[in-house]
């Protein structure tokens, strides 16, 4: 039995927040999560890169390190890693079969995300990891990852308005859900938050007597290098910063603060491990430079307003882009803030190529109506030099590359699933 035959039928259960099903499933598996020391990471944006930094440094420090993230870009195996290596398809298939055997026929079926989360806990327990870096899937309080009782440290990277359909209409509502990962007395590292969100998180931390740490962003000191001021001694640590974008000064500081807390707990993480681990960090699909038929492309999910603002800030910082138009190849799901994303990205003279997102693997998700997107983009930015609708990403790329020079910038963005489609297409 292959992975898809087990995991795909569970898609029909969609997003169904709650902890009862995952707790019952884990109990039937012998509660593997009780044997896994955890760093738990929530937030609207930045979760993945913070997890990538932590996993890379802890692996470099000699610890047996698990990492669980979502979504994947091309293959399910991307979600579960051990010492920076993806789980093999064979191992994941065996885990899914173990998890499936633990689902009683007379109980409500777990969701797809709950099944792969249970598989991750089982894998980490069987592998006897020293630590697992675990990314929240959606929200926090009722997310399937929120079963660890005493995390080594929790992190809330950022909070903005996304997934309000499940988490609540305001930033404060969303913050309340994300603060649900805090546990009594356990330290929490918090990024820069909107005032309403910060008040909510701090109130919850105070209620649970959680030590709270809010580091300043790191400072860029040279191309690809940054400097971080430690929270305990105010010393400065210099380190490589391979991930692109100004936002990584924030994200890397959050990861380094969490590592500093671990050092205070007795973990042996040397400056050499920090430098080497940060240098080796990779996080595909997020401000990733790649190529298509000898044309340079920039890939980024940019699936919400805050992420779109960060992407535009990065694009504007590129010397090669100044005073030039940008070609945006975009696909978005129907439930996103299209107007705010367009407003963040589009500028007069830019070109916009709209494509659908393949929703076949993601039941319950709908690709946005392309005609409506085109009209919305024109209303927001009537000075666009071109608007086009294409039936698929390949056609859009062919048209974009045939009508630009190799010095012009083409950006594929709007959804991580669209980025995943590109990576899969390129690898074929």
C-alpha positions in Angstrom: 0.0 0.0 0.0 1.5 3.4 -1.0 1.3 6.7 0.7 -1.3 8.3 -1.5 -3.7 5.3 -1.1 -3.6 5.9 2.7 -3.5 9.7 3.0 -5.6 10.8 0.0 -9.0 9.4 1.2 -8.6 11.4 4.4 -8.8 14.6 2.5 -12.6 14.5 2.6 -12.5 15.4 6.3 -10.8 18.7 5.5 -9.8 21.2 8.3 -11.5 20.2 11.5 -9.8 21.8 14.5 -9.8 20.0 17.9 -7.6 17.8 20.0 -9.9 14.9 20.9 -9.2 12.8 17.8 -5.4 13.3 17.8 -5.2 12.6 21.5 -7.2 9.4 21.1 -5.1 8.3 18.1 -1.8 9.0 19.9 -3.1 7.1 23.0 -3.8 4.1 20.7 -0.2 4.4 19.5 1.3 4.5 23.0 1.5 8.2 23.4 4.8 8.7 21.4 4.7 12.5 21.9 5.4 12.0 25.6 8.9 10.8 24.7 9.8 13.7 22.5 11.4 17.0 23.8 9.8 19.7 21.7 10.3 23.3 20.5 6.8 24.4 19.4 6.6 27.2 16.8 3.4 29.2 15.9 2.8 32.3 13.9 1.2 33.7 10.8 4.5 34.1 8.9 8.1 33.1 9.6 7.3 29.7 11.3 9.0 27.7 8.7 12.2 29.6 8.4 12.5 29.7 12.3 12.1 25.9 12.3 14.7 25.6 9.6 17.2 27.7 11.5 16.7 25.7 14.7 16.8 22.3 13.1 20.0 23.1 11.2 21.8 24.5 14.2 20.8 21.8 16.6 21.8 19.2 14.0 25.2 20.9 13.7 25.5 20.9 17.5 25.4 17.1 17.4 21.8 16.6 18.6 19.5 14.1 17.0 17.0 16.5 15.7 13.5 16.0 14.2 11.6 18.6 12.3 7.9 18.7 11.4 6.6 21.4 9.1 3.7 22.0 6.7 2.6 22.2 4.0 5.0 20.3 1.6 5.8 21.8 -1.7 6.3 18.6 -3.8 6.2 15.5 -1.7 4.8 14.4 1.7 8.2 13.3 2.8 9.3 17.0 3.1 7.2 17.4 6.2 9.2 15.0 8.4 12.9 15.3 8.7 15.6 13.8 10.9 19.0 15.6 11.0 18.0 17.7 8.0 17.2 14.6 5.9 13.7 14.0 4.7 12.0 10.8 5.7 12.1 8.1 3.0 8.9 7.2 1.2 9.2 3.7 2.5 9.5 4.8 6.1 6.6 7.2 5.8 4.5 4.5 4.2 5.2 2.1 7.1 4.3 4.9 9.6 1.0 5.6 7.9 0.2 1.9 8.0 0.9 1.9 11.8 -1.2 4.9 12.3 -4.0 3.5 10.2 -4.0 0.3 12.2 -4.5 2.4 15.4 -7.7 4.1 14.1 -10.7 2.2 15.6 -13.5 1.6 13.1 -16.2 2.8 15.5 -14.6 6.2 16.2 -14.7 9.5 14.2 -12.0 9.4 11.6 -9.0 11.7 12.1 -8.2 14.3 9.5 -5.4 14.0 7.0 -3.3 16.5 9.0 -3.9 14.6 12.2 -2.8 11.3 10.6 0.5 12.8 9.3 1.0 14.6 12.7 0.6 11.3 14.5 3.1 9.7 12.1 5.6 12.5 12.9 5.3 11.9 16.6 5.7 8.2 16.1 8.7 8.6 13.9 10.5 11.0 16.3 9.8 8.6 19.3 11.0 5.6 17.4 14.1 7.5 16.2 14.8 8.5 19.8 15.4 12.2 18.8 17.0 14.5 21.3 14.6 17.3 20.2 11.9 17.9 17.7 11.2 21.3 16.1 7.4 21.2 15.5 5.6 23.8 13.4 1.9 24.5 14.2 -0.3 23.7 11.2 -3.2 26.2 11.8 -3.8 28.5 14.7 -2.4 26.8 17.8 -4.9 26.1 20.6 -6.8 23.4 18.7 -4.0 22.4 16.3 -3.1 18.7 16.1 0.5 19.6 17.1 -0.6 21.1 20.4 -0.3 17.9 22.5 3.1 18.6 24.1 2.7 19.4 27.8 6.1 20.8 28.6 7.8 22.2 25.5 11.4 23.2 26.0 10.4 26.6 24.5 7.5 28.0 22.5 7.8 30.6 19.8 5.2 32.9 18.3 6.8 34.5 15.2 4.2 36.9 14.0 0.5 37.5 13.9 -1.6 39.0 11.2 -5.1 38.5 9.7 -5.1 35.1 8.1 -7.4 32.0 8.4 -9.9 34.2 10.1 -12.6 31.8 8.9 -11.3 29.3 11.4 -9.5 31.4 14.0 -11.8 34.5 14.4 -12.3 37.8 12.7 -9.8 40.0 14.5 -6.1 40.0 15.1 -6.8 39.6 18.9 -8.9 36.6 18.2 -6.2 35.0 16.1 -3.6 35.9 18.8 -5.7 34.1 21.4 -5.7 31.0 19.3 -1.9 31.1 18.7 -1.2 31.8 22.4 -3.0 28.5 23.0 0.4 26.7 22.6 1.8 28.4 25.7 2.2 26.0 28.6 2.5 26.8 32.4 5.9 28.0 33.3 7.5 27.3 30.0 9.5 30.1 28.2 8.1 31.8 25.2 9.9 33.8 22.5 7.7 36.4 20.8 8.3 38.4 17.6 7.0 41.8 16.8 3.2 41.8 17.0 0.4 44.3 16.5 -0.6 45.9 19.8 -3.9 44.0 20.2 -2.1 40.7 19.5 0.8 41.5 21.8 -1.6 42.4 24.6 -3.4 39.1 24.2 -0.2 37.0 24.1 1.4 38.8 27.1 -1.8 38.4 29.1 -1.8 34.7 28.5 1.9 34.4 29.3 1.3 36.2 32.6 -1.6 34.0 33.4 0.5 30.9 32.9 3.6 32.4 34.5 5.6 31.9 31.3 8.9 33.8 31.0 8.6 35.9 27.9 11.4 37.0 25.6 11.1 39.6 22.9 14.4 40.0 21.1 15.3 43.0 18.9 15.8 42.1 15.3 19.3 41.3 14.2 21.4 43.8 12.3 22.8 43.2 8.9 26.6 43.9 9.0 27.6 42.7 5.5 26.0 40.9 2.6 24.8 37.6 3.9 25.9 38.3 7.5 24.1 39.5 10.6 24.7 40.4 14.2 22.5 39.4 17.1 22.5 40.8 20.7 22.1 38.1 23.2 19.2 38.4 25.7 21.2 37.2 28.7 24.6 38.9 28.4 24.1 41.6 25.7 27.0 40.2 23.8 27.0 40.3 20.0 27.0 37.1 17.9 27.9 37.3 14.3 26.5 34.7 11.9 25.8 33.9 8.3 22.2 34.7 7.1 21.6 32.7 3.9 17.8 33.2 3.6 16.8 36.3 1.6 14.8 39.3 2.8 14.8 41.9 5.6 12.3 39.8 7.5 15.0 37.2 8.2 16.7 39.6 10.6 13.6 39.1 12.7 13.2 35.4 12.2 16.9 34.5 12.8 16.8 36.6 16.0 13.8 34.5 17.3 15.6 31.3 16.5 18.8 32.5 18.2 16.9 33.6 21.3 15.3 30.1 21.5 18.8 28.6 21.2 20.1 30.8 23.9 17.3 29.6 26.2 18.3 26.0 25.4 21.8 26.9 26.4 20.6 28.2 29.7 18.8 24.9 30.2 22.1 23.0 29.7 22.1 22.3 26.0 25.6 22.5 24.5 25.4 24.7 21.4 28.7 26.3 20.5 29.3 29.5 18.5 30.7 27.3 15.7 27.6 25.2 15.6 25.5 28.4 15.4 27.6 29.8 12.5 27.7 26.5 10.6 24.1 25.7 11.2 22.9 29.1 10.2 25.1 29.0 7.1 23.6 25.6 6.0 19.9 26.6 6.6 17.7 26.1 3.5 14.0 26.8 3.2 12.7 26.3 -0.3 9.9 28.2 -1.9 10.4 31.3 0.2 12.2 34.1 -1.6 14.0 31.4 -3.5 16.0 32.3 -6.6 15.9 29.7 -9.3 15.7 29.6 -13.1 13.5 28.6 -16.0 15.0 28.1 -19.4 17.9 30.3 -18.5 15.7 33.1 -17.1 16.1 34.0 -13.5 13.0 33.6 -11.4 12.1 34.5 -7.8 9.7 32.1 -6.0 7.8 33.0 -2.9 4.5 31.9 -1.3 3.3 35.4 -0.4 -0.1 33.9 0.4 -1.2 36.7 2.8 -1.0 40.4 3.1 1.9 40.5 5.5 3.9 38.1 3.4 3.2 40.1 0.2 4.4 43.3 1.9 7.7 41.5 2.9 8.1 40.2 -0.7 7.6 43.7 -2.2 10.1 45.1 0.3 12.6 42.6 -0.8 12.0 43.2 -4.5 12.3 46.9 -4.0 15.7 46.4 -2.3 17.2 44.7 -5.4 19.4 47.0 -7.4 18.5 45.2 -10.6 14.9 46.0 -10.2 15.1 49.7 -9.4 13.1 51.8 -12.0 12.1 48.6 -13.8 8.8 46.8 -14.0 8.2 43.4 -12.5 6.3 40.5 -14.1 4.1 38.8 -11.5 2.9 35.3 -12.2 0.2 34.7 -9.5 -2.3 32.2 -8.4 -4.4 32.4 -5.2 -7.0 30.5 -3.4 -10.5 32.0 -3.2 -10.4 32.6 0.6 -7.4 35.0 0.6 -7.4 38.8 0.9 -6.8 39.4 -2.8 -7.2 43.1 -2.7 -4.7 43.6 0.1 -2.2 41.3 -1.6 -2.5 43.1 -4.9 -2.1 46.4 -3.2 1.0 45.3 -1.5 2.6 43.9 -4.6 1.5 45.7 -7.7 3.1 49.0 -9.0 2.5 51.1 -12.2 4.2 49.5 -15.1 4.2 46.0 -13.7 2.8 43.0 -15.6 0.3 40.5 -14.0 -0.1 37.0 -15.3 -2.9 35.2 -13.5 -3.1 31.4 -13.3 -5.3 28.9 -11.5 -4.0 26.7 -8.6 -4.5 23.0 -9.0 -7.0 22.2 -6.2 -7.3 18.5 -7.0 -5.0 17.4 -4.1 -6.7 19.9 -1.7 -10.4 19.2 -1.4 -12.3 22.1 0.2 -10.0 24.7 -1.3 -11.1 26.7 -4.4 -8.8 28.6 -6.8 -9.9 32.2 -7.1 -11.9 33.3 -10.1 -9.3 34.7 -12.5 -11.6 37.1 -14.3 -12.6 38.6 -10.9 -8.9 38.8 -10.0 -8.0 40.6 -13.2 -10.8 43.2 -12.7 -9.8 43.7 -9.1 -6.1 44.2 -10.1 -7.1 46.8 -12.7 -9.2 48.7 -10.3 -6.4 48.8 -7.7 -3.6 49.5 -10.2 -4.9 50.8 -13.5 -1.4 51.6 -14.6 -0.4 48.0 -15.0 1.3 47.6 -18.3 -0.3 44.2 -18.9 -2.9 41.8 -17.5 -3.2 38.3 -18.8 -5.1 35.2 -17.8 -3.4 31.8 -18.6 -4.8 28.3 -18.3 -1.8 27.0 -16.4 1.5 28.0 -14.9 3.5 26.5 -17.8 1.8 28.7 -20.4 2.2 31.8 -18.2 5.9 31.1 -17.8 6.4 30.5 -21.6 4.6 33.8 -22.4 6.5 35.7 -19.7 9.9 34.5 -20.7 9.3 35.1 -24.4 8.2 38.7 -23.8 10.9 39.9 -21.4 14.7 40.2 -21.3 16.8 38.0 -19.1 17.6 41.1 -17.0 13.9 41.6 -16.1 12.5 40.1 -12.9 9.8 37.4 -13.0 8.2 36.5 -9.7 6.0 33.4 -9.1 3.9 33.9 -6.0 0.5 34.0 -4.4 0.4 30.5 -2.9 2.9 27.9 -1.7 1.0 25.4 -3.7 1.7 27.3 -6.9 5.4 27.4 -5.9 5.2 23.7 -5.3 3.6 23.2 -8.8 6.6 25.1 -10.3 9.2 23.0 -8.4 7.4 19.8 -9.4 7.2 20.9 -13.0 10.8 21.9 -13.1 11.9 18.5 -11.7 10.0 16.5 -14.3 
